[in-house]
Amino acid sequence: MYPTNFDYQKAHSVDEALAAMAANPDLKVIAGGHSLLPAMKLRLAQPPALLDVFGIEELRGIREEGEMYVVGAMTTHAQIQRSGLPLFPEVASYVGDPMVRNRGTIGGSLAHADPSADYPAAALALGVEFVIRGMDGERVVPADEMFVGMFESSVQLGELLTHIRIPRNVQASAYEKFKHPASHYAIVGVAIARDADGQIRAAYTGAGEKAQRLTVLEERLNGGQPVGTGLVDSSGLLGDRFASPEYRAHLVDVLAARAAARI
């Protein structure tokens, strides 16, 4: 199927992109396009106009800044996979296939807030910060406040996710995933990270309407207890023809134990 007709505009700087969004609130931002374009082809999304931000150079690359790694939102999955960042390279290796990884971007994926995407769990486990810019200036959103609901993030209309800040004090991390055999999206994925002080953060994706912290697991591991079972309540989880809520809860337990054994 083909998408409906739409206007196309390309931005060459963040300021140009923000000005375009302010002038036309109907613009839908497109980065790598691997989330939006399939939805448009199925006509699940029918934006009247697209604003392409993929080529904005100031949104690319990885650098060290104090106690943080600063990652441009248009940095591709393939670049993340080859980097020396904590946890994210492992997670990037699970994303799609080589074509998707060479075009898709970390910022596009995180801002899209797909409940089955891999990166949100990693962002929560690492405690990253999201740098978001609008016409009124820049704000920083912690990972715990970034993912609001299904396909809903804290990036508001007229704003652009520009960078992701990742703590450099991560000593060990792991990601375990049970993937859909065709799409490779997470039916369940669990990410765990341990910092230099020995404190552990953990999160899961794929099982609920958004990625969430695994607070029960954190309390157990930080208290020197085994992973155990019953990490999440199945009553709040998604169910479909691939996995029931109860099976997803079971997968969280299994994948958490595997990830915890690696850190």
C-alpha positions as CSV (number, residue, x, y, z in Angstrom):
1,M,0.0,0.0,0.0
2,Y,1.1,3.6,-0.7
3,P,0.9,6.5,1.7
4,T,-1.5,9.4,1.1
5,N,0.0,12.6,-0.4
6,F,2.2,14.7,1.8
7,D,4.4,17.7,1.6
8,Y,8.1,17.3,2.3
9,Q,10.6,19.7,3.8
10,K,14.2,19.2,4.8
11,A,15.9,21.0,7.7
12,H,19.6,21.7,7.8
13,S,19.9,23.0,11.4
14,V,18.0,22.7,14.6
15,D,17.0,26.3,14.5
16,E,15.6,25.8,11.0
17,A,13.7,22.8,12.1
18,L,12.2,24.6,15.1
19,A,11.2,27.5,12.9
20,A,9.5,25.2,10.4
21,M,7.6,23.4,13.2
22,A,6.5,26.8,14.7
23,A,5.3,27.9,11.3
24,N,3.4,24.7,10.5
25,P,2.1,22.7,13.5
26,D,1.0,19.9,11.1
27,L,4.6,19.0,10.3
28,K,5.6,15.5,11.4
29,V,9.3,15.1,12.1
30,I,11.0,12.2,10.3
31,A,14.5,10.9,11.1
32,G,15.6,7.5,9.8
33,G,12.0,6.8,8.8
34,H,11.9,3.1,9.9
35,S,9.0,3.8,12.3
36,L,7.0,6.4,10.5
37,L,7.2,5.3,6.9
38,P,5.8,1.8,7.5
39,A,2.9,3.3,9.4
40,M,2.3,5.7,6.5
41,K,2.3,2.9,4.0
42,L,-0.3,1.1,6.0
43,R,-2.2,4.4,6.4
44,L,-2.1,4.1,10.1
45,A,-0.5,7.5,10.1
46,Q,-1.4,10.2,7.5
47,P,0.6,13.3,8.2
48,P,0.0,16.1,5.7
49,A,3.6,17.2,5.8
50,L,7.0,15.8,6.8
51,L,10.1,17.6,8.2
52,D,13.2,15.6,7.5
53,V,15.9,16.2,10.3
54,F,18.1,13.2,9.4
55,G,20.8,15.4,7.7
56,I,21.3,17.9,10.6
57,E,25.0,17.5,11.4
58,E,24.8,19.1,14.8
59,L,22.6,16.2,15.9
60,R,25.2,13.6,15.0
61,G,28.1,12.0,16.8
62,I,29.3,11.0,20.2
63,R,31.5,13.0,22.6
64,E,32.6,13.0,26.2
65,E,31.4,15.9,28.3
66,G,32.4,15.8,32.0
67,E,30.8,12.8,33.6
68,M,28.5,12.1,30.6
69,Y,28.6,10.8,27.1
70,V,26.7,13.1,24.8
71,V,25.1,11.4,21.8
72,G,23.4,13.3,19.0
73,A,19.8,12.2,18.3
74,M,20.6,11.5,14.6
75,T,23.4,9.1,15.4
76,T,22.5,5.8,13.7
77,H,22.1,2.4,15.3
78,A,25.1,1.2,13.4
79,Q,27.2,4.0,14.9
80,I,25.9,3.2,18.4
81,Q,26.7,-0.5,17.9
82,R,30.4,0.4,17.0
83,S,30.8,2.8,19.9
84,G,32.3,2.4,23.3
85,L,29.1,3.5,25.1
86,P,27.8,1.4,28.0
87,L,24.9,-1.0,27.2
88,F,23.6,0.8,24.1
89,P,26.0,-1.0,21.7
90,E,24.7,-4.4,22.8
91,V,21.1,-3.2,22.6
92,A,21.7,-1.7,19.1
93,S,22.9,-5.1,17.9
94,Y,19.3,-6.4,18.5
95,V,17.7,-3.6,16.5
96,G,16.2,-4.7,13.1
97,D,18.7,-5.7,10.5
98,P,21.8,-4.1,8.9
99,M,19.7,-1.9,6.7
100,V,17.6,-0.6,9.6
101,R,20.7,-0.1,11.8
102,N,22.5,1.9,9.1
103,R,19.5,4.3,8.6
104,G,17.5,4.3,11.8
105,T,18.5,6.7,14.6
106,I,18.7,6.5,18.4
107,G,16.8,9.8,18.8
108,G,14.1,8.8,16.4
109,S,13.6,5.5,18.2
110,L,13.5,7.0,21.7
111,A,11.2,9.9,20.8
112,H,8.8,7.5,19.1
113,A,8.4,5.6,22.4
114,D,7.3,2.3,20.9
115,P,6.4,0.1,23.8
116,S,8.3,-2.8,22.2
117,A,11.5,-0.9,21.3
118,D,14.8,-1.9,22.9
119,Y,16.4,1.5,23.6
120,P,13.8,2.7,26.2
121,A,14.7,-0.1,28.6
122,A,18.4,0.7,28.2
123,A,17.8,4.4,28.8
124,L,15.9,3.7,32.0
125,A,18.5,1.2,33.3
126,L,21.3,3.7,32.6
127,G,19.5,6.7,34.0
128,V,20.1,8.8,30.9
129,E,19.1,12.4,30.4
130,F,17.2,13.7,27.3
131,V,18.0,17.2,25.9
132,I,14.9,18.7,24.2
133,R,14.8,22.0,22.5
134,G,11.9,24.2,21.5
135,M,11.4,27.8,20.5
136,D,11.5,28.8,24.2
137,G,14.8,27.2,24.8
138,E,16.3,23.9,26.1
139,R,15.2,21.5,28.8
140,V,16.6,18.3,30.2
141,V,14.2,15.4,31.0
142,P,15.4,12.4,33.1
143,A,14.7,8.9,31.7
144,D,12.1,8.2,34.4
145,E,10.0,11.0,33.0
146,M,10.6,10.5,29.3
147,F,8.2,7.7,28.4
148,V,4.6,8.8,29.1
149,G,2.5,6.1,27.4
150,M,2.1,4.0,24.3
151,F,3.9,5.8,21.5
152,E,4.0,8.9,23.7
153,S,7.1,10.6,25.0
154,S,7.8,13.9,26.8
155,V,8.8,15.6,23.5
156,Q,6.0,18.1,22.9
157,L,4.6,19.6,19.8
158,G,7.1,22.1,18.3
159,E,10.0,20.5,20.2
160,L,13.0,18.4,19.0
161,L,15.0,15.8,20.9
162,T,18.6,16.9,20.2
163,H,20.9,14.8,22.4
164,I,21.0,12.0,24.9
165,R,23.3,12.2,27.9
166,I,24.6,8.9,29.2
167,P,26.5,8.5,32.6
168,R,30.1,7.4,32.2
169,N,30.2,5.7,35.6
170,V,28.6,2.5,34.4
171,Q,30.8,-0.5,35.4
172,A,28.7,-3.4,34.0
173,S,25.5,-3.8,32.0
174,A,23.5,-6.4,30.2
175,Y,20.4,-6.7,27.9
176,E,18.4,-9.9,27.4
177,K,15.6,-10.1,24.9
178,F,12.9,-12.5,23.7
179,K,12.1,-11.1,20.3
180,H,9.3,-11.4,17.8
181,P,10.7,-13.8,15.1
182,A,9.6,-11.6,12.2
183,S,9.8,-7.9,13.3
184,H,12.6,-8.5,15.9
185,Y,10.8,-6.2,18.3
186,A,10.9,-7.2,21.9
187,I,8.1,-9.4,23.2
188,V,10.0,-8.8,26.4
189,G,13.4,-7.2,26.9
190,V,15.2,-6.6,30.2
191,A,18.2,-4.2,30.8
192,I,20.3,-4.0,33.9
193,A,23.2,-1.6,34.7
194,R,25.6,-1.3,37.7
195,D,27.4,1.9,38.4
196,A,30.7,2.6,40.1
197,D,29.1,2.7,43.5
198,G,27.6,-0.7,43.0
199,Q,24.1,0.6,42.6
200,I,21.9,-1.3,40.1
201,R,19.1,0.0,37.9
202,A,16.9,-2.2,35.8
203,A,14.0,-1.8,33.3
204,Y,11.9,-3.8,31.0
205,T,10.3,-3.2,27.6
206,G,7.8,-5.0,25.4
207,A,5.5,-6.2,28.2
208,G,3.5,-3.1,29.0
209,E,2.2,0.1,27.4
210,K,5.6,1.7,27.9
211,A,9.1,0.7,29.2
212,Q,9.3,0.8,32.9
213,R,11.8,0.4,35.8
214,L,12.0,-3.0,37.5
215,T,12.0,-1.6,41.0
216,V,11.4,-5.0,42.7
217,L,14.5,-6.4,40.9
218,E,16.5,-3.3,41.9
219,E,15.6,-3.6,45.5
220,R,16.5,-7.3,45.6
221,L,19.8,-6.9,43.8
222,N,20.9,-3.8,45.7
223,G,19.9,-5.6,48.9
224,G,22.1,-8.6,48.1
225,Q,19.1,-10.8,47.4
226,P,18.6,-13.3,44.5
227,V,16.5,-12.2,41.5
228,G,13.7,-14.6,42.4
229,T,10.3,-14.5,40.7
230,G,7.2,-12.3,40.6
231,L,9.1,-9.2,39.5
232,V,6.0,-7.7,37.8
233,D,2.3,-8.1,38.1
234,S,0.8,-9.7,35.0
235,S,-2.5,-7.8,35.5
236,G,-0.8,-4.7,34.1
237,L,0.8,-6.3,31.1
238,L,-0.1,-6.6,27.5
239,G,-1.5,-9.7,25.9
240,D,-1.7,-10.7,22.3
241,R,-1.4,-13.8,20.0
242,F,2.3,-13.9,20.6
243,A,2.3,-13.9,24.4
244,S,-0.3,-13.7,27.2
245,P,0.2,-11.2,30.1
246,E,1.1,-14.2,32.3
247,Y,3.8,-15.4,29.9
248,R,5.2,-12.0,29.6
249,A,5.5,-11.8,33.4
250,H,7.3,-15.1,33.3
251,L,9.7,-13.8,30.6
252,V,10.5,-10.8,32.7
253,D,11.6,-13.1,35.5
254,V,13.7,-15.4,33.2
255,L,15.4,-12.6,31.3
256,A,16.1,-10.6,34.5
257,A,17.9,-13.7,35.9
258,R,20.0,-14.1,32.8
259,A,20.9,-10.3,32.7
260,A,21.7,-10.2,36.4
261,A,24.1,-13.2,36.0
262,R,26.1,-11.1,33.5
263,I,26.8,-8.0,35.6
